[in-house]
Amino acid sequence: MMTEQLFAEMLNLGDKWEVSKLEVLAEQSCIEVTIKDTAKLLEGMECPCCKRTDLIIKDHANERLWDHLQMWTYKTVLKCRLPRALCKSCKKTWTIRAPWEGVNKHSSKDFEALALTLMRHMPVSKVGKLMKVDDQKLWRILRVYIDKERAKLDWSELTRIGVDELSIAKGHRYVSVFVDMENHSVLFAADGKDAQVFEQSPRNFTERRSPSCNY
């Protein structure tokens, strides 16, 4: 079996995508994996606008890069020119999303899964060095996942909310923490310790809590 096929199986590409090229950049300690779509890409796909299946590949977008899991000591980067589909019925054109893409447009789902796991157990800056990526990118990924999970929270049974301030660093830097006083779970945290922290609370926080809830 060719090395490209092995990488395709590792990435779980199926039969709609394939690895067309592998390049090892020894000086940069990097492996570049080039992926392209196959003739089966449009099978079973519907137009997001009219739901018809009369589709063709119009062209391909500029090449994009995604950070992927590190292979041994080598950073791995996925490369692809994503195809743009055209609906022959309603004429809508759109870029087909890469199935390996995570919440960040420049990292894979596997990369993000490992990053989130590591960030549970060590500082983000250390994870960045370990995964050879800017820690600001990791913070952006983390915030998106936190926002997605926060949107799922059900606060309709909240009856009592407590707010307390904590000193988190030298120089009198504070963070205010909102807590469910019944089960002692953290609901939200915001920088600062004055009335402005209430303005930073999650969208619809007031509407989603119980009408009888008290601060």
Backbone as JSON Lines, residues from 0, in Angstrom:
{"i":0,"aa":"M","n":[0.85,-1.21,0.0],"ca":[0.0,0.0,0.0],"c":[0.88,1.25,0.0]}
{"i":1,"aa":"M","n":[0.55,2.21,-0.82],"ca":[1.32,3.43,-0.91],"c":[1.21,4.25,0.37]}
{"i":2,"aa":"T","n":[2.25,5.02,0.64],"ca":[2.25,5.87,1.84],"c":[1.09,6.85,1.82]}
{"i":3,"aa":"E","n":[0.76,7.38,0.63],"ca":[-0.36,8.32,0.52],"c":[-1.66,7.68,0.96]}
{"i":4,"aa":"Q","n":[-1.85,6.4,0.63],"ca":[-3.07,5.69,1.03],"c":[-3.12,5.49,2.54]}
{"i":5,"aa":"L","n":[-1.96,5.23,3.12],"ca":[-1.91,5.07,4.58],"c":[-2.31,6.37,5.28]}
{"i":6,"aa":"F","n":[-1.81,7.49,4.79],"ca":[-2.16,8.78,5.37],"c":[-3.64,9.07,5.17]}
{"i":7,"aa":"A","n":[-4.19,8.69,4.01],"ca":[-5.61,8.9,3.75],"c":[-6.46,8.13,4.74]}
{"i":8,"aa":"E","n":[-6.04,6.9,5.08],"ca":[-6.77,6.11,6.06],"c":[-6.63,6.71,7.46]}
{"i":9,"aa":"M","n":[-5.44,7.19,7.78],"ca":[-5.22,7.82,9.09],"c":[-6.11,9.05,9.25]}
{"i":10,"aa":"L","n":[-6.34,9.77,8.16],"ca":[-7.17,10.98,8.19],"c":[-8.65,10.67,8.01]}
{"i":11,"aa":"N","n":[-8.96,9.39,7.76],"ca":[-10.35,8.97,7.58],"c":[-11.02,9.77,6.46]}
{"i":12,"aa":"L","n":[-10.37,9.83,5.32],"ca":[-10.86,10.65,4.21],"c":[-11.99,10.0,3.43]}
{"i":13,"aa":"G","n":[-12.14,8.68,3.54],"ca":[-13.18,8.01,2.76],"c":[-12.82,7.98,1.29]}
{"i":14,"aa":"D","n":[-13.86,7.91,0.43],"ca":[-13.59,7.82,-1.0],"c":[-13.85,9.14,-1.73]}
{"i":15,"aa":"K","n":[-14.13,10.23,-0.98],"ca":[-14.4,11.51,-1.63],"c":[-13.18,12.44,-1.64]}
{"i":16,"aa":"W","n":[-12.16,12.05,-0.88],"ca":[-10.92,12.82,-0.83],"c":[-9.75,11.85,-0.86]}
{"i":17,"aa":"E","n":[-8.61,12.31,-1.31],"ca":[-7.43,11.46,-1.35],"c":[-6.18,12.29,-1.1]}
{"i":18,"aa":"V","n":[-5.15,11.63,-0.59],"ca":[-3.84,12.27,-0.41],"c":[-3.08,12.15,-1.72]}
{"i":19,"aa":"S","n":[-2.77,13.28,-2.32],"ca":[-2.11,13.27,-3.63],"c":[-0.6,13.45,-3.54]}
{"i":20,"aa":"K","n":[-0.12,13.98,-2.4],"ca":[1.31,14.24,-2.3],"c":[1.74,14.32,-0.84]}
{"i":21,"aa":"L","n":[2.91,13.8,-0.55],"ca":[3.54,13.91,0.76],"c":[4.92,14.52,0.59]}
{"i":22,"aa":"E","n":[5.22,15.49,1.41],"ca":[6.53,16.13,1.31],"c":[7.1,16.34,2.71]}
{"i":23,"aa":"V","n":[8.31,15.86,2.92],"ca":[8.99,16.02,4.19],"c":[9.99,17.17,4.08]}
{"i":24,"aa":"L","n":[9.77,18.21,4.88],"ca":[10.67,19.36,4.91],"c":[11.56,19.21,6.14]}
{"i":25,"aa":"A","n":[12.68,18.54,5.94],"ca":[13.55,18.19,7.06],"c":[14.06,19.41,7.82]}
{"i":26,"aa":"E","n":[14.45,20.45,7.1],"ca":[15.0,21.63,7.77],"c":[13.97,22.32,8.64]}
{"i":27,"aa":"Q","n":[12.69,22.28,8.23],"ca":[11.62,22.89,9.01],"c":[10.96,21.9,9.97]}
{"i":28,"aa":"S","n":[11.43,20.64,9.97],"ca":[10.82,19.57,10.79],"c":[9.31,19.54,10.56]}
{"i":29,"aa":"C","n":[8.94,19.47,9.3],"ca":[7.53,19.56,8.93],"c":[7.18,18.54,7.84]}
{"i":30,"aa":"I","n":[5.99,17.94,7.95],"ca":[5.46,17.07,6.91],"c":[4.25,17.76,6.3]}
{"i":31,"aa":"E","n":[4.26,17.95,4.99],"ca":[3.14,18.57,4.3],"c":[2.35,17.49,3.56]}
{"i":32,"aa":"V","n":[1.06,17.43,3.85],"ca":[0.17,16.43,3.25],"c":[-0.81,17.15,2.34]}
{"i":33,"aa":"T","n":[-0.69,16.93,1.04],"ca":[-1.59,17.58,0.08],"c":[-2.79,16.68,-0.2]}
{"i":34,"aa":"I","n":[-3.99,17.24,-0.07],"ca":[-5.23,16.49,-0.25],"c":[-6.01,17.08,-1.42]}
{"i":35,"aa":"K","n":[-6.67,16.23,-2.18],"ca":[-7.53,16.72,-3.25],"c":[-8.82,15.91,-3.28]}
{"i":36,"aa":"D","n":[-9.85,16.48,-3.89],"ca":[-11.14,15.8,-3.99],"c":[-11.11,14.77,-5.11]}
{"i":37,"aa":"T","n":[-12.0,13.79,-5.02],"ca":[-12.1,12.75,-6.05],"c":[-13.39,12.94,-6.84]}
{"i":38,"aa":"A","n":[-13.58,12.09,-7.84],"ca":[-14.76,12.18,-8.69],"c":[-16.06,11.85,-7.94]}
{"i":39,"aa":"K","n":[-15.93,11.26,-6.75],"ca":[-17.1,10.88,-5.97],"c":[-17.56,11.97,-5.0]}
{"i":40,"aa":"L","n":[-16.89,13.1,-5.0],"ca":[-17.16,14.14,-4.0],"c":[-18.62,14.56,-3.94]}
{"i":41,"aa":"L","n":[-19.27,14.73,-5.08],"ca":[-20.63,15.27,-5.12],"c":[-21.72,14.22,-4.92]}
{"i":42,"aa":"E","n":[-21.32,12.95,-4.81],"ca":[-22.32,11.9,-4.63],"c":[-23.09,12.09,-3.32]}
{"i":43,"aa":"G","n":[-24.41,12.18,-3.41],"ca":[-25.25,12.33,-2.22],"c":[-25.29,13.75,-1.67]}
{"i":44,"aa":"M","n":[-24.63,14.7,-2.3],"ca":[-24.6,16.08,-1.82],"c":[-25.77,16.88,-2.37]}
{"i":45,"aa":"E","n":[-26.35,17.74,-1.55],"ca":[-27.46,18.6,-1.95],"c":[-27.05,20.07,-1.95]}
{"i":46,"aa":"C","n":[-27.7,20.85,-2.76],"ca":[-27.5,22.29,-2.74],"c":[-28.04,22.84,-1.42]}
{"i":47,"aa":"P","n":[-27.27,23.64,-0.69],"ca":[-27.74,24.19,0.58],"c":[-28.89,25.17,0.42]}
{"i":48,"aa":"C","n":[-29.15,25.61,-0.8],"ca":[-30.2,26.6,-1.05],"c":[-31.51,25.94,-1.48]}
{"i":49,"aa":"C","n":[-31.46,25.16,-2.58],"ca":[-32.69,24.57,-3.13],"c":[-32.82,23.07,-2.86]}
{"i":50,"aa":"K","n":[-31.78,22.46,-2.27],"ca":[-31.78,21.04,-1.91],"c":[-31.77,20.11,-3.13]}
{"i":51,"aa":"R","n":[-31.52,20.65,-4.31],"ca":[-31.4,19.81,-5.5],"c":[-30.02,19.15,-5.53]}
{"i":52,"aa":"T","n":[-29.88,18.12,-6.31],"ca":[-28.62,17.39,-6.4],"c":[-27.94,17.54,-7.76]}
{"i":53,"aa":"D","n":[-28.42,18.47,-8.55],"ca":[-27.85,18.7,-9.89],"c":[-26.65,19.62,-9.76]}
{"i":54,"aa":"L","n":[-25.53,19.06,-9.31],"ca":[-24.35,19.85,-8.96],"c":[-23.16,19.52,-9.84]}
{"i":55,"aa":"I","n":[-22.29,20.5,-10.0],"ca":[-21.02,20.29,-10.67],"c":[-19.92,21.03,-9.9]}
{"i":56,"aa":"I","n":[-18.66,20.63,-10.12],"ca":[-17.53,21.37,-9.54],"c":[-17.2,22.51,-10.48]}
{"i":57,"aa":"K","n":[-17.36,23.74,-9.99],"ca":[-17.1,24.91,-10.83],"c":[-15.61,25.2,-10.95]}
{"i":58,"aa":"D","n":[-14.93,25.26,-9.81],"ca":[-13.49,25.5,-9.79],"c":[-12.97,25.18,-8.39]}
{"i":59,"aa":"H","n":[-11.77,25.59,-8.09],"ca":[-11.17,25.35,-6.78],"c":[-10.64,26.66,-6.2]}
{"i":60,"aa":"A","n":[-10.81,26.8,-4.9],"ca":[-10.33,28.0,-4.2],"c":[-8.81,27.97,-4.06]}
{"i":61,"aa":"N","n":[-8.25,29.06,-3.58],"ca":[-6.81,29.1,-3.33],"c":[-6.43,28.08,-2.25]}
{"i":62,"aa":"E","n":[-5.21,27.63,-2.29],"ca":[-4.75,26.61,-1.33],"c":[-4.81,27.13,0.1]}
{"i":63,"aa":"R","n":[-5.29,26.26,0.97],"ca":[-5.35,26.58,2.41],"c":[-4.54,25.56,3.19]}
{"i":64,"aa":"L","n":[-4.15,25.96,4.41],"ca":[-3.35,25.1,5.28],"c":[-4.09,24.86,6.59]}
{"i":65,"aa":"W","n":[-3.92,23.63,7.14],"ca":[-4.5,23.28,8.43],"c":[-3.43,22.61,9.28]}
{"i":66,"aa":"D","n":[-3.27,23.06,10.51],"ca":[-2.38,22.38,11.45],"c":[-3.01,21.04,11.83]}
{"i":67,"aa":"H","n":[-2.18,19.98,11.84],"ca":[-2.67,18.65,12.18],"c":[-1.78,18.07,13.28]}
{"i":68,"aa":"L","n":[-2.09,16.85,13.69],"ca":[-1.33,16.21,14.75],"c":[0.14,16.06,14.37]}
{"i":69,"aa":"Q","n":[1.0,16.26,15.34],"ca":[2.42,16.14,15.11],"c":[2.8,14.68,14.9]}
{"i":70,"aa":"M","n":[3.61,14.41,13.89],"ca":[4.11,13.06,13.63],"c":[5.51,12.94,14.2]}
{"i":71,"aa":"W","n":[5.65,12.21,15.29],"ca":[6.92,12.09,15.99],"c":[7.41,13.5,16.36]}
{"i":72,"aa":"T","n":[8.55,13.94,15.83],"ca":[9.03,15.29,16.14],"c":[8.69,16.27,15.02]}
{"i":73,"aa":"Y","n":[7.91,15.83,14.04],"ca":[7.59,16.66,12.89],"c":[6.19,17.27,12.99]}
{"i":74,"aa":"K","n":[6.12,18.56,12.75],"ca":[4.84,19.22,12.65],"c":[4.18,18.78,11.35]}
{"i":75,"aa":"T","n":[2.86,18.51,11.38],"ca":[2.16,18.06,10.18],"c":[1.16,19.12,9.74]}
{"i":76,"aa":"V","n":[1.21,19.44,8.46],"ca":[0.32,20.45,7.89],"c":[-0.46,19.83,6.74]}
{"i":77,"aa":"L","n":[-1.78,20.01,6.74],"ca":[-2.62,19.56,5.64],"c":[-2.81,20.71,4.65]}
{"i":78,"aa":"K","n":[-2.72,20.38,3.36],"ca":[-2.86,21.39,2.32],"c":[-3.95,20.95,1.34]}
{"i":79,"aa":"C","n":[-4.79,21.9,0.92],"ca":[-5.84,21.55,-0.03],"c":[-6.4,22.8,-0.7]}
{"i":80,"aa":"R","n":[-6.73,22.66,-1.97],"ca":[-7.51,23.68,-2.68],"c":[-8.95,23.2,-2.67]}
{"i":81,"aa":"L","n":[-9.76,23.75,-1.8],"ca":[-11.13,23.28,-1.64],"c":[-11.95,23.56,-2.9]}
{"i":82,"aa":"P","n":[-12.72,22.57,-3.33],"ca":[-13.54,22.75,-4.54],"c":[-14.74,23.65,-4.28]}
{"i":83,"aa":"R","n":[-15.15,24.36,-5.32],"ca":[-16.35,25.19,-5.25],"c":[-17.41,24.54,-6.13]}
{"i":84,"aa":"A","n":[-18.57,24.27,-5.52],"ca":[-19.66,23.6,-6.23],"c":[-20.63,24.61,-6.82]}
{"i":85,"aa":"L","n":[-21.25,24.24,-7.92],"ca":[-22.26,25.07,-8.58],"c":[-23.53,24.25,-8.73]}
{"i":86,"aa":"C","n":[-24.64,24.81,-8.28],"ca":[-25.94,24.16,-8.46],"c":[-26.48,24.6,-9.83]}
{"i":87,"aa":"K","n":[-26.72,23.66,-10.71],"ca":[-27.2,23.99,-12.05],"c":[-28.66,24.42,-12.04]}
{"i":88,"aa":"S","n":[-29.37,24.15,-10.94],"ca":[-30.78,24.52,-10.85],"c":[-30.96,25.97,-10.42]}
{"i":89,"aa":"C","n":[-30.35,26.35,-9.27],"ca":[-30.55,27.71,-8.75],"c":[-29.32,28.6,-8.93]}
{"i":90,"aa":"K","n":[-28.24,28.03,-9.48],"ca":[-27.01,28.78,-9.78],"c":[-26.22,29.21,-8.55]}
{"i":91,"aa":"K","n":[-26.54,28.66,-7.39],"ca":[-25.77,29.0,-6.19],"c":[-24.38,28.36,-6.26]}
{"i":92,"aa":"T","n":[-23.37,29.12,-5.82],"ca":[-22.0,28.63,-5.78],"c":[-21.49,28.71,-4.34]}
{"i":93,"aa":"W","n":[-20.83,27.66,-3.88],"ca":[-20.3,27.68,-2.51],"c":[-19.05,26.8,-2.44]}
{"i":94,"aa":"T","n":[-18.21,27.11,-1.45],"ca":[-17.0,26.33,-1.21],"c":[-17.34,25.15,-0.31]}
{"i":95,"aa":"I","n":[-16.99,23.96,-0.74],"ca":[-17.27,22.76,0.03],"c":[-16.32,22.69,1.23]}
{"i":96,"aa":"R","n":[-16.87,22.49,2.4],"ca":[-16.07,22.49,3.63],"c":[-15.26,21.21,3.74]}
{"i":97,"aa":"A","n":[-14.04,21.35,4.21],"ca":[-13.17,20.19,4.42],"c":[-13.68,19.37,5.6]}
{"i":98,"aa":"P","n":[-13.87,18.06,5.46],"ca":[-14.39,17.24,6.56],"c":[-13.45,17.13,7.74]}
{"i":99,"aa":"W","n":[-12.17,17.42,7.53],"ca":[-11.21,17.35,8.63],"c":[-11.1,18.67,9.39]}
{"i":100,"aa":"E","n":[-11.75,19.71,8.93],"ca":[-11.6,21.04,9.53],"c":[-12.31,21.15,10.87]}
{"i":101,"aa":"G","n":[-11.63,21.77,11.86],"ca":[-12.2,21.99,13.17],"c":[-12.95,23.3,13.24]}
{"i":102,"aa":"V","n":[-13.16,23.83,14.44],"ca":[-13.85,25.11,14.58],"c":[-13.0,26.26,14.07]}
{"i":103,"aa":"N","n":[-11.69,26.07,14.09],"ca":[-10.78,27.05,13.51],"c":[-10.51,26.66,12.07]}
{"i":104,"aa":"K","n":[-10.58,27.62,11.17],"ca":[-10.44,27.33,9.75],"c":[-9.03,26.91,9.34]}
{"i":105,"aa":"H","n":[-8.11,26.92,10.29],"ca":[-6.74,26.56,9.95],"c":[-6.19,25.48,10.88]}
{"i":106,"aa":"S","n":[-7.08,24.63,11.4],"ca":[-6.64,23.49,12.2],"c":[-7.61,22.33,12.01]}
{"i":107,"aa":"S","n":[-7.12,21.12,12.16],"ca":[-7.96,19.94,11.97],"c":[-8.69,19.59,13.27]}
{"i":108,"aa":"K","n":[-9.73,18.76,13.15],"ca":[-10.48,18.32,14.33],"c":[-9.58,17.54,15.27]}
{"i":109,"aa":"D","n":[-8.7,16.69,14.7],"ca":[-7.8,15.91,15.55],"c":[-6.83,16.81,16.3]}
{"i":110,"aa":"F","n":[-6.34,17.84,15.63],"ca":[-5.44,18.81,16.27],"c":[-6.15,19.47,17.45]}
{"i":111,"aa":"E","n":[-7.39,19.89,17.24],"ca":[-8.13,20.58,18.29],"c":[-8.47,19.64,19.44]}
{"i":112,"aa":"A","n":[-8.77,18.37,19.13],"ca":[-9.08,17.41,20.18],"c":[-7.88,17.2,21.11]}
{"i":113,"aa":"L","n":[-6.7,17.08,20.52],"ca":[-5.49,16.92,21.33],"c":[-5.21,18.18,22.13]}
{"i":114,"aa":"A","n":[-5.35,19.34,21.48],"ca":[-5.08,20.61,22.16],"c":[-6.0,20.79,23.36]}
{"i":115,"aa":"L","n":[-7.29,20.51,23.2],"ca":[-8.25,20.65,24.3],"c":[-7.92,19.69,25.44]}
{"i":116,"aa":"T","n":[-7.49,18.48,25.09],"ca":[-7.12,17.5,26.12],"c":[-5.91,17.98,26.91]}
{"i":117,"aa":"L","n":[-4.9,18.46,26.21],"ca":[-3.69,18.93,26.89],"c":[-3.95,20.17,27.73]}
{"i":118,"aa":"M","n":[-4.83,21.06,27.25],"ca":[-5.1,22.29,27.99],"c":[-5.85,22.05,29.29]}
{"i":119,"aa":"R","n":[-6.4,20.86,29.45],"ca":[-7.02,20.5,30.73],"c":[-5.98,20.29,31.82]}
{"i":120,"aa":"H","n":[-4.75,19.96,31.4],"ca":[-3.75,19.51,32.37],"c":[-2.51,20.38,32.45]}
{"i":121,"aa":"M","n":[-2.38,21.37,31.55],"ca":[-1.18,22.21,31.6],"c":[-1.47,23.59,31.04]}
{"i":122,"aa":"P","n":[-0.64,24.57,31.32],"ca":[-0.85,25.93,30.81],"c":[-0.9,25.97,29.29]}
{"i":123,"aa":"V","n":[-1.68,26.89,28.76],"ca":[-1.83,27.01,27.31],"c":[-0.49,27.31,26.64]}
{"i":124,"aa":"S","n":[0.33,28.14,27.28],"ca":[1.64,28.47,26.69],"c":[2.51,27.23,26.53]}
{"i":125,"aa":"K","n":[2.42,26.31,27.49],"ca":[3.2,25.08,27.42],"c":[2.67,24.16,26.31]}
{"i":126,"aa":"V","n":[1.34,24.12,26.16],"ca":[0.74,23.33,25.09],"c":[1.17,23.87,23.73]}
{"i":127,"aa":"G","n":[1.24,25.2,23.61],"ca":[1.66,25.82,22.36],"c":[3.07,25.39,21.97]}
{"i":128,"aa":"K","n":[3.97,25.37,22.95],"ca":[5.34,24.95,22.67],"c":[5.4,23.48,22.31]}
{"i":129,"aa":"L","n":[4.61,22.67,22.99],"ca":[4.6,21.24,22.74],"c":[4.06,20.9,21.36]}
{"i":130,"aa":"M","n":[3.02,21.64,20.94],"ca":[2.38,21.38,19.65],"c":[2.92,22.27,18.53]}
{"i":131,"aa":"K","n":[3.92,23.1,18.87],"ca":[4.59,23.97,17.9],"c":[3.6,24.91,17.21]}
{"i":132,"aa":"V","n":[2.81,25.61,18.02],"ca":[1.82,26.54,17.48],"c":[1.71,27.73,18.43]}
{"i":133,"aa":"D","n":[1.34,28.87,17.89],"ca":[1.16,30.08,18.69],"c":[0.05,29.86,19.72]}
{"i":134,"aa":"D","n":[0.33,30.14,20.99],"ca":[-0.68,29.89,22.02],"c":[-1.91,30.77,21.86]}
{"i":135,"aa":"Q","n":[-1.81,31.89,21.12],"ca":[-2.99,32.71,20.87],"c":[-4.01,31.96,20.01]}
{"i":136,"aa":"K","n":[-3.51,31.13,19.11],"ca":[-4.41,30.3,18.32],"c":[-5.15,29.31,19.21]}
{"i":137,"aa":"L","n":[-4.44,28.75,20.18],"ca":[-5.08,27.81,21.11],"c":[-6.15,28.5,21.94]}
{"i":138,"aa":"W","n":[-5.88,29.74,22.37],"ca":[-6.88,30.49,23.13],"c":[-8.13,30.73,22.28]}
{"i":139,"aa":"R","n":[-7.95,31.05,20.99],"ca":[-9.11,31.27,20.11],"c":[-9.94,30.01,19.96]}
{"i":140,"aa":"I","n":[-9.27,28.88,19.81],"ca":[-9.97,27.6,19.69],"c":[-10.74,27.3,20.98]}
{"i":141,"aa":"L","n":[-10.08,27.5,22.1],"ca":[-10.7,27.22,23.39],"c":[-11.94,28.08,23.61]}
{"i":142,"aa":"R","n":[-11.86,29.36,23.26],"ca":[-13.0,30.26,23.45],"c":[-14.21,29.83,22.62]}
{"i":143,"aa":"V","n":[-13.95,29.37,21.39],"ca":[-15.06,28.93,20.54],"c":[-15.78,27.73,21.15]}
{"i":144,"aa":"Y","n":[-15.01,26.76,21.64],"ca":[-15.61,25.58,22.24],"c":[-16.36,25.94,23.53]}
{"i":145,"aa":"I","n":[-15.8,26.85,24.3],"ca":[-16.48,27.28,25.53],"c":[-17.79,27.96,25.21]}
{"i":146,"aa":"D","n":[-17.78,28.84,24.2],"ca":[-19.01,29.53,23.81],"c":[-20.07,28.56,23.31]}
{"i":147,"aa":"K","n":[-19.65,27.52,22.57],"ca":[-20.59,26.52,22.07],"c":[-21.24,25.76,23.21]}
{"i":148,"aa":"E","n":[-20.45,25.38,24.2],"ca":[-20.99,24.63,25.34],"c":[-21.83,25.53,26.23]}
{"i":149,"aa":"R","n":[-21.41,26.78,26.37],"ca":[-22.17,27.72,27.21],"c":[-23.57,27.94,26.64]}
{"i":150,"aa":"A","n":[-23.66,27.95,25.31],"ca":[-24.97,28.16,24.66],"c":[-25.95,27.03,24.96]}
{"i":151,"aa":"K","n":[-25.42,25.86,25.34],"ca":[-26.27,24.71,25.63],"c":[-26.78,24.69,27.08]}
{"i":152,"aa":"L","n":[-26.21,25.54,27.91],"ca":[-26.57,25.52,29.34],"c":[-28.04,25.86,29.56]}
{"i":153,"aa":"D","n":[-28.65,25.13,30.47],"ca":[-30.03,25.38,30.84],"c":[-30.05,26.01,32.23]}
{"i":154,"aa":"W","n":[-30.39,27.3,32.27],"ca":[-30.4,28.01,33.54],"c":[-31.83,28.25,34.04]}
{"i":155,"aa":"S","n":[-32.78,27.54,33.47],"ca":[-34.18,27.79,33.82],"c":[-34.5,27.41,35.26]}
{"i":156,"aa":"E","n":[-33.66,26.55,35.88],"ca":[-33.9,26.12,37.26],"c":[-33.09,26.91,38.28]}
{"i":157,"aa":"L","n":[-32.34,27.91,37.81],"ca":[-31.54,28.7,38.74],"c":[-32.44,29.48,39.71]}
{"i":158,"aa":"T","n":[-32.12,29.43,40.98],"ca":[-32.88,30.19,41.97],"c":[-32.02,31.17,42.74]}
{"i":159,"aa":"R","n":[-30.73,30.87,42.87],"ca":[-29.84,31.78,43.6],"c":[-28.48,31.83,42.9]}
{"i":160,"aa":"I","n":[-28.0,33.05,42.64],"ca":[-26.7,33.25,42.01],"c":[-25.81,34.07,42.93]}
{"i":161,"aa":"G","n":[-24.62,33.57,43.17],"ca":[-23.66,34.31,43.97],"c":[-22.56,34.87,43.09]}
{"i":162,"aa":"V","n":[-22.04,36.05,43.44],"ca":[-20.96,36.67,42.69],"c":[-19.84,37.03,43.67]}
{"i":163,"aa":"D","n":[-18.63,36.62,43.36],"ca":[-17.5,36.91,44.25],"c":[-16.31,37.31,43.4]}
{"i":164,"aa":"E","n":[-15.41,38.07,43.97],"ca":[-14.22,38.53,43.28],"c":[-12.99,37.78,43.78]}
{"i":165,"aa":"L","n":[-12.06,37.53,42.87],"ca":[-10.83,36.83,43.2],"c":[-9.65,37.59,42.63]}
{"i":166,"aa":"S","n":[-8.56,37.62,43.38],"ca":[-7.33,38.22,42.88],"c":[-6.57,37.14,42.12]}
{"i":167,"aa":"I","n":[-6.23,37.41,40.86],"ca":[-5.6,36.36,40.04],"c":[-4.16,36.67,39.68]}
{"i":168,"aa":"A","n":[-3.68,37.85,39.98],"ca":[-2.29,38.18,39.64],"c":[-1.84,39.38,40.44]}
{"i":169,"aa":"K","n":[-0.53,39.62,40.45],"ca":[-0.01,40.78,41.13],"c":[-0.45,42.05,40.4]}
{"i":170,"aa":"G","n":[-0.52,43.15,41.09],"ca":[-0.93,44.39,40.47],"c":[-2.42,44.62,40.59]}
{"i":171,"aa":"H","n":[-3.06,43.94,41.54],"ca":[-4.48,44.13,41.82],"c":[-5.36,43.83,40.61]}
{"i":172,"aa":"R","n":[-5.12,42.69,39.97],"ca":[-5.98,42.25,38.89],"c":[-7.01,41.28,39.47]}
{"i":173,"aa":"Y","n":[-8.26,41.51,39.12],"ca":[-9.35,40.72,39.7],"c":[-10.21,40.07,38.62]}
{"i":174,"aa":"V","n":[-10.88,38.99,39.01],"ca":[-11.89,38.34,38.18],"c":[-13.11,38.08,39.06]}
{"i":175,"aa":"S","n":[-14.29,38.32,38.5],"ca":[-15.54,38.06,39.23],"c":[-16.16,36.77,38.73]}
{"i":176,"aa":"V","n":[-16.59,35.94,39.66],"ca":[-17.12,34.62,39.32],"c":[-18.59,34.53,39.73]}
{"i":177,"aa":"F","n":[-19.43,34.14,38.76],"ca":[-20.86,33.92,39.01],"c":[-21.05,32.42,39.29]}
{"i":178,"aa":"V","n":[-21.72,32.11,40.4],"ca":[-21.86,30.72,40.84],"c":[-23.31,30.38,41.15]}
{"i":179,"aa":"D","n":[-23.72,29.16,40.76],"ca":[-25.03,28.64,41.16],"c":[-24.92,28.23,42.61]}
{"i":180,"aa":"M","n":[-25.62,28.92,43.49],"ca":[-25.49,28.69,44.92],"c":[-26.1,27.37,45.38]}
{"i":181,"aa":"E","n":[-26.9,26.74,44.52],"ca":[-27.51,25.47,44.91],"c":[-26.55,24.3,44.7]}
{"i":182,"aa":"N","n":[-25.91,24.25,43.53],"ca":[-25.0,23.11,43.27],"c":[-23.53,23.54,43.21]}
{"i":183,"aa":"H","n":[-23.27,24.83,43.46],"ca":[-21.91,25.37,43.56],"c":[-21.11,25.25,42.25]}
{"i":184,"aa":"S","n":[-21.78,25.22,41.13],"ca":[-21.1,25.18,39.84],"c":[-20.86,26.59,39.33]}
{"i":185,"aa":"V","n":[-19.75,26.78,38.62],"ca":[-19.42,28.08,38.05],"c":[-20.25,28.31,36.8]}
{"i":186,"aa":"L","n":[-20.92,29.46,36.73],"ca":[-21.74,29.81,35.58],"c":[-20.98,30.69,34.59]}
{"i":187,"aa":"F","n":[-20.17,31.6,35.13],"ca":[-19.52,32.58,34.27],"c":[-18.43,33.28,35.06]}
{"i":188,"aa":"A","n":[-17.39,33.74,34.36],"ca":[-16.32,34.52,34.98],"c":[-16.01,35.72,34.09]}
{"i":189,"aa":"A","n":[-15.71,36.85,34.71],"ca":[-15.45,38.08,33.95],"c":[-14.32,38.86,34.59]}
{"i":190,"aa":"D","n":[-13.54,39.55,33.76],"ca":[-12.47,40.4,34.27],"c":[-13.07,41.57,35.04]}
{"i":191,"aa":"G","n":[-12.42,41.94,36.14],"ca":[-12.87,43.1,36.92],"c":[-13.65,42.71,38.16]}
{"i":192,"aa":"K","n":[-14.06,43.76,38.9],"ca":[-14.8,43.49,40.14],"c":[-15.88,44.52,40.41]}
{"i":193,"aa":"D","n":[-16.18,45.39,39.44],"ca":[-17.21,46.39,39.68],"c":[-18.49,46.03,38.92]}
{"i":194,"aa":"A","n":[-19.39,46.99,38.81],"ca":[-20.69,46.73,38.19],"c":[-20.59,46.34,36.73]}
{"i":195,"aa":"Q","n":[-19.48,46.68,36.08],"ca":[-19.34,46.36,34.66],"c":[-19.27,44.87,34.39]}
{"i":196,"aa":"V","n":[-18.93,44.07,35.41],"ca":[-18.86,42.63,35.17],"c":[-20.23,42.07,34.8]}
{"i":197,"aa":"F","n":[-21.31,42.73,35.27],"ca":[-22.65,42.25,34.93],"c":[-22.96,42.47,33.46]}
{"i":198,"aa":"E","n":[-22.33,43.48,32.86],"ca":[-22.52,43.74,31.43],"c":[-21.8,42.71,30.58]}
{"i":199,"aa":"Q","n":[-20.82,42.02,31.16],"ca":[-20.07,41.01,30.41],"c":[-20.71,39.63,30.5]}
{"i":200,"aa":"S","n":[-21.76,39.5,31.29],"ca":[-22.4,38.19,31.46],"c":[-22.92,37.67,30.13]}
{"i":201,"aa":"P","n":[-23.08,36.35,30.01],"ca":[-23.5,35.75,28.73],"c":[-24.79,36.34,28.2]}
{"i":202,"aa":"R","n":[-24.9,36.37,26.88],"ca":[-26.1,36.86,26.23],"c":[-27.32,36.07,26.7]}
{"i":203,"aa":"N","n":[-28.38,36.79,26.98],"ca":[-29.64,36.2,27.44],"c":[-29.53,35.54,28.81]}
{"i":204,"aa":"F","n":[-28.49,35.89,29.57],"ca":[-28.34,35.31,30.91],"c":[-29.56,35.58,31.76]}
{"i":205,"aa":"T","n":[-30.02,36.84,31.74],"ca":[-31.18,37.22,32.56],"c":[-32.44,36.49,32.1]}
{"i":206,"aa":"E","n":[-32.62,36.42,30.78],"ca":[-33.83,35.8,30.25],"c":[-33.87,34.3,30.49]}
{"i":207,"aa":"R","n":[-32.69,33.66,30.54],"ca":[-32.65,32.21,30.64],"c":[-32.71,31.69,32.07]}
{"i":208,"aa":"R","n":[-32.54,32.57,33.05],"ca":[-32.62,32.09,34.43],"c":[-34.07,32.07,34.89]}
{"i":209,"aa":"S","n":[-34.31,31.42,36.01],"ca":[-35.65,31.34,36.57],"c":[-36.15,32.73,36.97]}
{"i":210,"aa":"P","n":[-37.43,33.03,36.77],"ca":[-37.99,34.34,37.14],"c":[-37.81,34.65,38.63]}
{"i":211,"aa":"S","n":[-37.71,33.59,39.44],"ca":[-37.58,33.79,40.88],"c":[-36.14,33.82,41.35]}
{"i":212,"aa":"C","n":[-35.21,33.82,40.38],"ca":[-33.8,33.78,40.72],"c":[-33.35,35.11,41.33]}
{"i":213,"aa":"N","n":[-32.53,35.02,42.37],"ca":[-32.0,36.19,43.04],"c":[-30.48,36.16,43.06]}
{"i":214,"aa":"Y","n":[-29.88,37.36,42.89],"ca":[-28.42,37.5,43.0],"c":[-28.06,37.64,44.46]}
